């Protein structure tokens, strides 16, 4: 074989090997993508969720969906849940991301913390389990957590942000707003037509009037519309630091003072409050439900204001 023929043969051979090598890389990359890009649930399945049970070393927490609203069942009581937080949690479970398989043998489960001591998230639909997920140890830098589906051997690792949900105390799931519907901006300031603040010393009434506010029950020479609207916005968004069973919702102590919000839809929301205790804390109840909110002193002290708070500076 002449030198030119040998050179030509070698060039062809190198080109073929290069193509085979490139193809192998592309194939391997595609295979890796298919095997690590994964989600624990698809979004359509998640829409069927009616109950979520979270079991960790600190106990059990249950989320219930009733009349298209989420509630927290904890310590034999049911409280309104933060709708946005529950949806965000489901979004974590449905997000497609890299969840590479780290092991496929049952003997590795204890090493990854995925034996009987594992935390567990069980998602239910109507009379069916949609997802049964075990959470094990974190990796050594705590960037990833090890997971496996109950009844399966494959161990996967991925984003540890799910811990911020499963390790949260019940309070983090509660919707502690005195007006729960104000979560996520569902009740806007413009929907409020009148606010009445009633205390033992009298009543102050703020009534929407064209682009401003008419005030009765206090003498204000030059009303500051911006200050009034900030006050009403504060009432809309006020929340407690917990629910309380120290006092019953029908206790006469709730007749001490009231906040009454009247909306353009005809809806009227009345919030009844106790007097401040020695620490400045109050308890509150919204008429129509049995929840008692614990209001910390800093918040309680701003629920009722003096006339100078609304004077134009």
C-alpha positions as CSV (number, residue, x, y, z in Angstrom):
1,X,0.0,0.0,0.0
2,X,1.4,3.3,-1.0
3,X,2.1,6.1,1.5
4,X,-0.8,8.2,0.1
5,X,-3.2,5.3,0.4
6,X,-2.1,4.6,3.9
7,X,-2.6,8.2,4.8
8,X,-6.0,8.3,3.2
9,X,-7.0,5.1,5.1
10,X,-5.8,6.6,8.4
11,X,-7.7,9.8,7.8
12,X,-10.9,7.9,7.1
13,X,-10.4,5.7,10.1
14,X,-9.8,8.7,12.4
15,X,-13.0,10.4,11.0
16,X,-15.1,7.2,11.6
17,X,-13.7,6.9,15.1
18,X,-14.4,10.6,15.8
19,X,-18.0,10.2,14.6
20,X,-18.5,7.1,16.7
21,X,-17.1,8.8,19.8
22,X,-19.3,11.9,19.3
23,X,-22.3,9.8,18.8
24,X,-21.5,7.9,22.0
25,X,-21.3,11.2,23.9
26,X,-24.6,12.4,22.5
27,X,-26.3,9.1,23.2
28,X,-24.8,8.9,26.8
29,X,-25.9,12.5,27.5
30,X,-29.4,11.8,26.3
31,X,-29.5,8.6,28.3
32,X,-28.3,10.5,31.4
33,X,-30.9,13.2,30.9
34,X,-33.7,10.6,30.6
35,X,-32.6,8.8,33.7
36,X,-32.1,11.8,36.0
37,X,-34.8,14.2,34.8
38,X,-37.6,13.1,37.0
39,X,-40.6,14.2,39.0
40,X,-42.3,12.5,41.9
41,X,-45.8,13.4,40.6
42,X,-47.2,14.9,37.5
43,X,-49.3,18.0,37.8
44,X,-52.5,16.4,36.7
45,X,-52.2,13.8,39.4
46,X,-51.4,16.5,42.0
47,X,-54.7,18.2,41.1
48,X,-56.5,15.2,42.5
49,X,-55.0,15.6,45.9
50,X,-57.4,15.7,48.8
51,X,-55.1,14.9,51.8
52,X,-51.4,15.1,52.6
53,X,-49.9,13.5,55.6
54,X,-46.4,14.4,56.7
55,X,-44.6,12.2,59.3
56,X,-41.3,13.2,60.8
57,X,-39.4,12.5,64.0
58,X,-41.3,15.4,65.6
59,X,-44.8,14.0,64.9
60,X,-47.5,13.9,62.3
61,X,-49.2,16.8,60.4
62,X,-52.2,16.4,58.1
63,X,-53.4,18.7,55.4
64,X,-57.1,18.3,54.4
65,X,-58.9,19.8,51.3
66,X,-62.5,20.6,52.0
67,X,-64.7,22.6,49.6
68,X,-61.6,23.4,47.6
69,X,-59.9,25.0,50.6
70,X,-56.9,23.6,52.6
71,X,-57.0,23.1,56.3
72,X,-54.5,21.8,58.9
73,X,-55.4,19.0,61.2
74,X,-53.2,19.1,64.2
75,X,-53.6,18.0,67.8
76,X,-57.2,16.9,67.1
77,X,-58.2,20.4,65.8
78,X,-58.7,21.7,62.3
79,X,-57.5,25.2,61.3
80,X,-57.4,27.1,58.0
81,X,-54.2,26.6,56.1
82,X,-52.1,28.9,54.0
83,X,-53.4,28.0,50.5
84,X,-50.3,29.4,48.8
85,X,-47.9,27.3,51.0
86,X,-49.8,24.1,50.3
87,X,-49.7,24.7,46.6
88,X,-46.0,25.6,46.7
89,X,-45.4,22.3,48.5
90,X,-47.2,20.4,45.7
91,X,-45.2,22.3,43.1
92,X,-42.0,21.0,44.7
93,X,-43.3,17.4,44.4
94,X,-44.3,17.9,40.7
95,X,-41.2,19.9,39.6
96,X,-39.2,18.0,37.0
97,X,-35.5,18.1,37.9
98,X,-32.3,16.1,38.1
99,X,-33.0,13.2,40.6
100,X,-30.2,10.7,39.7
101,X,-30.4,7.2,41.0
102,X,-27.7,6.6,43.7
103,X,-28.5,3.0,44.5
104,X,-30.9,0.2,43.5
105,X,-30.3,-2.2,46.3
106,X,-32.5,-2.6,49.4
107,X,-29.3,-3.2,51.5
108,X,-28.4,0.5,51.0
109,X,-31.6,1.9,52.5
110,X,-30.3,2.1,56.1
111,X,-27.1,3.9,55.0
112,X,-29.2,6.6,53.2
113,X,-31.6,6.9,56.1
114,X,-34.4,5.4,54.1
115,X,-35.3,2.5,56.3
116,X,-38.2,2.5,58.9
117,X,-36.7,5.7,60.5
118,X,-37.3,7.8,57.4
119,X,-39.6,10.8,57.2
120,X,-42.6,10.2,55.0
121,X,-44.9,12.3,52.8
122,X,-48.1,10.5,51.7
123,X,-50.4,12.2,49.2
124,X,-53.9,10.9,48.9
125,X,-56.7,11.3,46.4
126,X,-60.2,10.0,46.9
127,X,-59.6,6.5,48.4
128,X,-56.2,6.2,46.7
129,X,-52.5,6.9,47.4
130,X,-51.1,9.2,44.8
131,X,-47.6,9.4,46.2
132,X,-45.8,7.7,49.1
133,X,-42.4,9.3,49.4
134,X,-39.6,8.5,52.0
135,X,-37.1,11.2,52.9
136,X,-33.7,10.1,54.2
137,X,-30.4,11.7,55.1
138,X,-28.9,14.8,53.6
139,X,-25.6,14.6,51.8
140,X,-22.5,15.8,53.6
141,X,-22.9,19.4,52.4
142,X,-26.7,19.4,52.9
143,X,-27.4,20.5,49.4
144,X,-29.3,17.3,48.5
145,X,-31.5,14.8,50.3
146,X,-31.9,11.1,49.5
147,X,-35.4,9.9,48.6
148,X,-37.2,6.7,47.6
149,X,-40.7,5.7,46.8
150,X,-42.2,3.4,49.4
151,X,-42.1,-0.2,48.1
152,X,-39.3,0.6,45.6
153,X,-35.5,0.1,46.0
154,X,-34.2,2.9,43.9
155,X,-32.6,5.7,45.9
156,X,-32.5,9.1,44.3
157,X,-31.0,12.4,45.4
158,X,-32.1,15.9,44.8
159,X,-33.0,19.3,46.0
160,X,-33.2,19.4,49.8
161,X,-35.6,22.4,49.9
162,X,-38.5,20.0,50.6
163,X,-37.1,20.0,54.2
164,X,-38.4,23.5,54.7
165,X,-41.9,22.1,54.4
166,X,-41.6,18.7,56.1
167,X,-39.7,20.0,59.1
168,X,-41.9,23.1,59.6
169,X,-44.0,23.4,62.7
170,X,-47.7,23.5,62.4
171,X,-47.8,27.3,62.8
172,X,-46.0,27.7,59.5
173,X,-48.9,26.0,57.7
174,X,-51.6,28.0,59.5
175,X,-53.4,30.9,57.8
176,X,-53.3,33.2,60.8
177,X,-54.9,36.2,59.1
178,X,-58.0,37.4,60.9
179,X,-59.6,37.6,57.5
180,X,-58.2,34.5,55.8
181,X,-59.4,35.5,52.3
182,X,-56.9,38.4,52.3
183,X,-54.1,35.9,51.7
184,X,-52.5,36.4,48.3
185,X,-54.2,39.8,47.8
186,X,-57.7,38.3,47.2
187,X,-59.3,41.2,49.2
188,X,-58.1,44.5,48.0
189,X,-58.3,47.8,49.8
190,X,-60.7,49.2,47.2
191,X,-63.3,46.6,48.2
192,X,-63.7,48.1,51.6
193,X,-66.5,50.6,51.9
194,X,-66.6,51.1,55.6
195,X,-64.6,50.3,58.7
196,X,-66.0,50.6,62.2
197,X,-63.7,50.4,65.2
198,X,-65.7,50.0,68.4
199,X,-64.2,50.2,71.9
200,X,-65.6,50.8,75.3
201,X,-64.9,54.5,74.9
202,X,-66.9,54.8,71.6
203,X,-66.9,54.1,67.9
204,X,-64.9,55.5,65.0
205,X,-66.3,55.0,61.6
206,X,-64.4,55.4,58.3
207,X,-66.7,55.6,55.3
208,X,-65.5,55.7,51.7
209,X,-66.6,59.0,50.1
210,X,-65.7,59.5,46.4
211,X,-61.9,59.5,46.4
212,X,-61.5,60.2,50.1
213,X,-62.9,59.1,53.5
214,X,-65.5,60.5,55.8
215,X,-64.8,60.0,59.5
216,X,-67.2,60.1,62.4
217,X,-66.5,59.5,66.1
218,X,-63.3,61.5,66.3
219,X,-62.4,65.1,65.6
220,X,-59.9,65.4,62.8
221,X,-59.3,68.8,61.2
222,X,-57.4,67.7,58.2
223,X,-57.8,63.9,57.5
224,X,-54.9,62.1,55.8
225,X,-56.5,59.7,53.3
226,X,-53.1,57.9,52.9
227,X,-52.9,57.2,56.7
228,X,-56.5,56.0,56.8
229,X,-55.9,53.6,53.9
230,X,-52.7,52.3,55.5
231,X,-54.7,51.6,58.7
232,X,-57.5,49.7,56.8
233,X,-54.8,47.8,54.8
234,X,-53.2,46.9,58.2
235,X,-56.6,45.5,59.5
236,X,-57.1,43.5,56.3
237,X,-53.6,41.9,56.6
238,X,-53.5,41.5,60.4
239,X,-52.6,38.0,61.6
240,X,-52.0,36.3,64.9
241,X,-48.9,34.4,65.9
242,X,-50.9,31.2,66.6
243,X,-54.4,29.8,67.2
244,X,-55.3,29.5,70.9
245,X,-57.4,27.2,73.1
246,X,-56.8,29.2,76.2
247,X,-60.2,30.9,75.8
248,X,-63.4,29.7,74.0
249,X,-64.7,31.6,71.0
250,X,-68.0,32.3,72.8
251,X,-66.5,33.7,75.9
252,X,-68.1,37.1,77.0
253,X,-64.6,38.6,77.0
254,X,-64.8,39.0,73.2
255,X,-67.5,41.7,73.7
256,X,-64.8,44.1,74.8
257,X,-64.2,45.6,71.3
258,X,-64.9,45.0,67.6
259,X,-63.7,45.8,64.2
260,X,-66.4,45.7,61.5
261,X,-65.5,45.7,57.8
262,X,-68.2,46.3,55.2
263,X,-67.3,45.4,51.6
264,X,-68.8,46.6,48.2
265,X,-70.2,43.1,47.7
266,X,-72.5,43.4,50.7
267,X,-70.3,41.2,52.8
268,X,-69.8,42.2,56.4
269,X,-66.9,40.8,58.5
270,X,-66.9,41.4,62.3
271,X,-63.8,40.7,64.4
272,X,-64.4,40.5,68.1
273,X,-61.5,41.1,70.5
274,X,-60.7,40.8,74.2
275,X,-59.0,43.5,76.2
276,X,-55.3,43.5,76.4
277,X,-53.7,41.3,79.0
278,X,-50.7,42.4,81.1
279,X,-48.3,41.8,78.2
280,X,-50.5,43.7,75.7
281,X,-51.7,40.5,74.0
282,X,-55.3,40.2,72.8
283,X,-57.4,37.3,71.6
284,X,-59.6,37.6,68.5
285,X,-62.5,35.8,66.9
286,X,-64.1,36.4,63.6
287,X,-67.9,36.1,63.8
288,X,-69.1,32.9,62.0
289,X,-66.2,30.6,63.0
290,X,-64.8,29.1,66.1
291,X,-61.1,29.9,65.7
292,X,-59.5,32.0,68.4
293,X,-56.4,33.9,67.2
294,X,-53.6,35.0,69.6
295,X,-52.6,38.6,68.7
296,X,-49.1,39.7,69.9
297,X,-48.8,43.0,71.7
298,X,-47.0,44.8,68.9
299,X,-49.9,44.0,66.5
300,X,-52.7,44.4,69.1
301,X,-51.4,47.9,70.0
302,X,-52.0,49.1,66.4
303,X,-55.6,47.8,65.9
304,X,-57.2,50.9,67.5
305,X,-55.7,54.3,66.8
306,X,-56.1,57.8,68.2
307,X,-57.3,60.8,66.2
308,X,-53.7,62.2,65.7
309,X,-52.8,59.1,63.7
310,X,-55.0,60.3,60.9
311,X,-54.2,64.0,60.9
312,X,-52.3,65.4,57.9
313,X,-48.8,66.2,59.0
